[in-house]
Amino acid sequence: MQSLAMIENWPVPTAAAAVVTSDGTLLGTHGPTAHRFPLASVTKPLAAYAALVAYEEGAVELDEPAGPEGSTVRHLLAHTSGLAFDEHRVTAPPGTRRLYSNAGFEVLGDHIAKATDIPFAEYARQAVLEPLGMTSTTLEGSPAKDGVSTLDDLVRFAAEVQAPRLLDPRTVLEAQTVVHPGLKGVLPGYGHQNPNDWGLGFEIRDSKSPHWTGLSSSPATFGHFGQSGTFLWIDPAAGAACVALTDRAFGPWAAEVWTPFTDAVLAELAVSAPR
């Protein structure tokens, strides 16, 4: 895909990008596919997927208590537990506000580790990374932000989410469906959003503006971006997913180049789509 070459003009030391379709076809890559990048919050969808495997295995239930009083596994996955951003401090009753929370994912990781009697990073390796062949990915540290991975591995994950083998497709559909619709909140780096929709570990684009995806991205687009200058989106309307990894912290540069990049990818997908 010619549009992927746009990353060469990004003001970053290293970048890699790829597009994979819903049937698992790799349409193209650009940049070093085996280079290991810090994921920052792109760690969250990987952690969420492991949590959903734990749910399907019967180790946890989505609506069982977890985190602050009144909170559940579902609340933690959807950033509605009431926990603060980076502190284990309650700032709102569960289910009332969309408070983006690293602390919530750390509590989730501890909850699953206790339920499975396996450290969360090891559980994620056994449940998600190993079955998908993601041998260069690690989730040691915080399940909210400390993952490290490669373009090759995240392409495997993006293909899995679009055509699930590890989870029931109905579970993945639930993960990309809004939990607690209508809640306001802050999308880090992009300000207040009303509503600030989220699924189970995946952010949902809907009508958010401004946003890190494209102006032409469908409202059904879901995924995540990270403060390490990384993102993964899946656009069901386009039948494809895109991964972009860099080694420069998110900032105004990213807001300037990510949206036109995504729009160029989507335009190329539309041109090449079967008539």
ABEGO torsion letter per residue (X at the ends): XAAAAAAAABBBABBBBBBBBAAGBBAEBBEBAABBBBAEAAAAAAAAAAAAAAAAAGABBAABBBEBBGBBAAAAAAGAAGBBAABBBBABBBGABBBBBAAAAAAAAAAAAAAAGBBAAAAAAAAAAAAAGBAABBABEBAAAABBBBAAAAAAAAAAAABBAABBAAAAAAAABBBGBGBBEBBBGAEBBOBBBBBBGBBBAEABOBBABBAABBAABBEBBBAAGBBBBBBAAAGBBBBBBBABBBBAAAAAAAAAAAAAAAAAAAAABBX
